[in-house]
Amino acid sequence: GAVLFRDGQKLVSRDYWPSDPSTDVILLESRALLNALVSFKGHLSNSRVDAHIDNKVLKSALDNNGCRNSAINEVVKEIYRCSEDQIFSIQTFCAFVA
């Protein structure tokens, strides 16, 4: 799920996206971020999105426009297309679980 705080309001988005159990967890997390951004379409225009991520590879891919995994790179491209279409910027923050 995802949470959007905007203008003093809290919007929550939750859904189930079926996937192959053998799919790389980083790919699943990148798709989850994309799905969250798409679900808040219309609420993100002219804003900065603070994405709190608990995965170093995904954070690095977002901060550096890609990584070695071509599947993750495709999702990162979709995330940036989404940000261009909806006119918002993304800032990533690490939220590592110890």
C-alpha atoms as a printed R data frame, in Angstrom:
   type eleno elety resid chain resno      x       y       z
1  ATOM     1    CA   GLY     A     1  0.000   0.000   0.000
2  ATOM     2    CA   ALA     A     2  0.903   3.654  -0.161
3  ATOM     3    CA   VAL     A     3  0.063   6.791   1.797
4  ATOM     4    CA   LEU     A     4 -0.159  10.313   0.406
5  ATOM     5    CA   PHE     A     5 -0.153  13.334   2.707
6  ATOM     6    CA   ARG     A     6 -1.293  16.477   0.891
7  ATOM     7    CA   ASP     A     7 -2.911  19.677   2.112
8  ATOM     8    CA   GLY     A     8 -3.445  18.204   5.566
9  ATOM     9    CA   GLN     A     9 -5.205  15.136   4.197
10 ATOM    10    CA   LYS     A    10 -4.097  11.520   4.311
11 ATOM    11    CA   LEU     A    11 -4.986   9.360   1.310
12 ATOM    12    CA   VAL     A    12 -4.359   5.613   1.427
13 ATOM    13    CA   SER     A    13 -4.096   3.280  -1.544
14 ATOM    14    CA   ARG     A    14 -4.034  -0.496  -1.194
15 ATOM    15    CA   ASP     A    15 -4.377  -3.254  -3.706
16 ATOM    16    CA   TYR     A    16 -3.193  -6.739  -4.547
17 ATOM    17    CA   TRP     A    17 -1.042  -7.190  -7.624
18 ATOM    18    CA   PRO     A    18 -0.579 -10.844  -8.539
19 ATOM    19    CA   SER     A    19  2.956 -11.879  -9.446
20 ATOM    20    CA   ASP     A    20  5.136 -14.891  -9.979
21 ATOM    21    CA   PRO     A    21  6.581 -16.058  -6.625
22 ATOM    22    CA   SER     A    22 10.015 -16.329  -8.241
23 ATOM    23    CA   THR     A    23 10.020 -12.627  -9.196
24 ATOM    24    CA   ASP     A    24 12.901 -10.619  -7.733
25 ATOM    25    CA   VAL     A    25 11.786  -8.680  -4.642
26 ATOM    26    CA   ILE     A    26 13.452  -5.499  -5.919
27 ATOM    27    CA   LEU     A    27 11.384  -5.711  -9.096
28 ATOM    28    CA   LEU     A    28  8.226  -6.215  -7.032
29 ATOM    29    CA   GLU     A    29  9.065  -3.182  -4.884
30 ATOM    30    CA   SER     A    30  9.746  -1.023  -7.934
31 ATOM    31    CA   ARG     A    31  6.402  -2.054  -9.444
32 ATOM    32    CA   ALA     A    32  4.685  -1.313  -6.131
33 ATOM    33    CA   LEU     A    33  6.099   2.222  -6.199
34 ATOM    34    CA   LEU     A    34  4.941   2.701  -9.790
35 ATOM    35    CA   ASN     A    35  1.465   1.376  -8.949
36 ATOM    36    CA   ALA     A    36  1.255   3.731  -5.956
37 ATOM    37    CA   LEU     A    37  2.189   6.730  -8.112
38 ATOM    38    CA   VAL     A    38 -0.376   5.757 -10.725
39 ATOM    39    CA   SER     A    39 -3.068   5.257  -8.071
40 ATOM    40    CA   PHE     A    40 -2.585   8.832  -6.829
41 ATOM    41    CA   LYS     A    41 -2.827  10.274 -10.338
42 ATOM    42    CA   GLY     A    42 -4.352  13.704 -10.183
43 ATOM    43    CA   HIS     A    43 -3.084  14.388  -6.670
44 ATOM    44    CA   LEU     A    44  0.615  14.684  -7.530
45 ATOM    45    CA   SER     A    45  0.746  17.497 -10.089
46 ATOM    46    CA   ASN     A    46  3.250  20.278  -9.352
47 ATOM    47    CA   SER     A    47  4.603  18.592  -6.246
48 ATOM    48    CA   ARG     A    48  7.570  16.691  -4.859
49 ATOM    49    CA   VAL     A    49  7.027  13.055  -3.967
50 ATOM    50    CA   ASP     A    50  9.083  11.797  -1.031
51 ATOM    51    CA   ALA     A    51  9.523   8.064  -1.650
52 ATOM    52    CA   HIS     A    52 10.621   6.224   1.495
53 ATOM    53    CA   ILE     A    53 12.327   3.067   0.242
54 ATOM    54    CA   ASP     A    54 13.849   0.218   2.251
55 ATOM    55    CA   ASN     A    55 15.900  -1.198  -0.623
56 ATOM    56    CA   LYS     A    56 19.338   0.163  -1.528
57 ATOM    57    CA   VAL     A    57 19.255  -1.157  -5.099
58 ATOM    58    CA   LEU     A    58 15.921   0.479  -5.889
59 ATOM    59    CA   LYS     A    59 16.988   3.753  -4.271
60 ATOM    60    CA   SER     A    60 20.201   3.728  -6.275
61 ATOM    61    CA   ALA     A    61 18.331   2.901  -9.497
62 ATOM    62    CA   LEU     A    62 15.961   5.826  -8.944
63 ATOM    63    CA   ASP     A    63 18.728   8.229  -7.952
64 ATOM    64    CA   ASN     A    64 21.024   7.224 -10.817
65 ATOM    65    CA   ASN     A    65 18.482   6.564 -13.616
66 ATOM    66    CA   GLY     A    66 18.940   2.812 -13.607
67 ATOM    67    CA   CYS     A    67 20.911  -0.218 -12.495
68 ATOM    68    CA   ARG     A    68 22.264  -3.473 -13.965
69 ATOM    69    CA   ASN     A    69 18.885  -5.226 -13.936
70 ATOM    70    CA   SER     A    70 17.067  -4.459 -17.208
71 ATOM    71    CA   ALA     A    71 13.626  -5.334 -15.782
72 ATOM    72    CA   ILE     A    72 14.078  -2.838 -12.940
73 ATOM    73    CA   ASN     A    73 15.367  -0.273 -15.437
74 ATOM    74    CA   GLU     A    74 12.130  -0.593 -17.421
75 ATOM    75    CA   VAL     A    75 10.058   0.084 -14.306
76 ATOM    76    CA   VAL     A    76 12.305   3.027 -13.354
77 ATOM    77    CA   LYS     A    77 11.735   4.450 -16.857
78 ATOM    78    CA   GLU     A    78  7.982   4.075 -16.348
79 ATOM    79    CA   ILE     A    79  8.245   5.852 -12.992
80 ATOM    80    CA   TYR     A    80 10.051   8.786 -14.610
81 ATOM    81    CA   ARG     A    81  7.540   8.873 -17.493
82 ATOM    82    CA   CYS     A    82  4.765   8.976 -14.913
83 ATOM    83    CA   SER     A    83  6.500  11.880 -13.140
84 ATOM    84    CA   GLU     A    84  6.871  13.769 -16.426
85 ATOM    85    CA   ASP     A    85  3.245  13.147 -17.419
86 ATOM    86    CA   GLN     A    86  1.882  14.195 -14.028
87 ATOM    87    CA   ILE     A    87  4.509  16.944 -13.493
88 ATOM    88    CA   PHE     A    88  6.049  15.933 -10.160
89 ATOM    89    CA   SER     A    89  9.547  15.227  -8.919
90 ATOM    90    CA   ILE     A    90 10.685  12.270  -6.842
91 ATOM    91    CA   GLN     A    91 13.062  12.434  -3.910
92 ATOM    92    CA   THR     A    92 14.106   9.137  -2.361
93 ATOM    93    CA   PHE     A    93 14.818   8.437   1.288
94 ATOM    94    CA   CYS     A    94 16.192   5.255   2.840
95 ATOM    95    CA   ALA     A    95 14.159   3.599   5.529
96 ATOM    96    CA   PHE     A    96 16.274   0.513   6.210
97 ATOM    97    CA   VAL     A    97 14.914  -2.073   8.592
98 ATOM    98    CA   ALA     A    98 17.601  -3.398  10.912
